[in-house]
Amino acid sequence: MAVEMGFFFDFVLSLLVILFSIIFLLHKKLNDNSKKLPPGNMVLPWLGETPAFYKAQLKNRLFEDFIQPRIAKHGNVFKTMLMGSPTVVVSGVGANRFFLSNEFKLVVSAWPSTSVQLMGKESIMERTGERHRCIRGVITEVLGPSSLEHLVPKMCKTVEDHLKRHWQGQDRIILFQSAKMLTFSIVMECLLGIKVEPGMLDIFERVLEGVFKPLVDLPGTSFWRAKRARLEIVEMLLNVVRKKREEMENGLEEKEEGTLLTRLVKGLIRGEFSEVEVIDNMVLLVFASHDTTSFAIAMTCRMLAHHPNCYDLLLQEHVKIMESKNAGETLTLEDTKKMNYTWQVARESLRMFPPIFGSFRKAIVDIEYEGFTIPKGWKVLWTAYGTHYDKDYFPDPLSFNPSRFKEAMPPYAYMPFGGGPRMCAGYQLAKLNILIFLHFFVTRYDWSLIHPDETITMDPLPFPRHGMPIKISPKL
Ligand code: HEM
């Protein structure tokens, strides 16, 4: 018995020695003195400061509770350990310019592997260099000036149909949910050219629910459900793509102006894209637009409700546009260009509540920045909050002041749509979605927030905790 106890004791001791040696080596490697690493806290291996990061994120106070205190202690460049990755957090216009404009040269985007598996390995977010340029070219071509002309009437029809189907006869709407349904229809029908069938949105949402969850592929987990939902989507989209290919190869050209689906299938026929590339990018576009545009709409409406003077100015803009039209006449691209004040309101809301907090990059070489080395393989996190609340660029940053956007903003200060080669490819669509929705919303309904001070939470994208319920009544 004594021998057995002795053996057990030796065994536990050896395990502890090995564990502490690993921790020591890891710590030494992460704090390698031959390179001047940024200051910061990486003491705990793997876990690092992840719990503090998640806690702040859930309260939608990532900047105030996690980043600001560390900037105060270490400066604008600091290191931390997040979800197993040594990470350098950078803030400010200079950092945004340096890292975002050096995409592909010094850094590449670094999405969690759950996101990559669910969006697809061939989507634009995983592509670099020439492949990235090629996919991006097709998306921006379909959202170019001549296409927008045709897109506006289609989007108006989708908004009007949505209001008729889901708002008519109601006195209470969950605005964030409704904006998500609308955005989904706009991306599917107006951008891609795919008819939304009942149940489709639910399947996409099941995929989206798993995008930032832990990679645990066991029955019942969010990731497991999301992977199965992705298989259903892939099957559905494959049918759509193959049918479109057949039609196009048989010369059954669309009468309508080309949709993104047509453009992608054209590329497929010419051998520019593979089927997987086409499908993965369609899924990615739904993901990229869904919670972002809906949150932007929700926050713009919230700020309008809180600032009646701004609301009056915005309403006047839309009444003027409406009065310039004949009965039944639809909005045009030209009309949306007159919605200057509305866009200032939306931009100011996006400044105060950016739907994308910031995003991760991965260093592909050792990077020298501000006198520090960021070793190859480490992650870099840039944030929109790092500049959006900087009084040098946005005086009195806590006040809601749409008029500040009468002036042009210095590059890399205003970042809701990112910057550099990966700047949001759907910017034009998002802008039109917000403007057109607001036009019909404010000209057709009187409305008020049910919970004016509803909390905003983040998981990992921000959303109003109760979905922002509003009371509505049609204008007479
Ligand atoms: C208010 C709404 C939106 C916001 C705030 C937003 C924000 C962003 C941001 C910050 C990025 C850069 C991410 C990074 O640097 O890692 C991005 C990229 C992207 N967005 Fe948006 N987005 C919005 C709507 C849309 C819409 C409607 C679409 C398309 C239907 C879209 C498609 C994309 C795509 C494809 C990329 C990746 C671009 C690339 O890798 O080259 N976004 N978006």
Residues whose N, C-alpha, C, O or C-beta is under 5 A from the ligand:
A	BS01	HEM	I124 M125 R136 L285 A288 S289 T292 T293 A296 P355 I356 S359 M415 P416 F417 G418 P421 R422 M423 C424 A425 G426 L429 A430
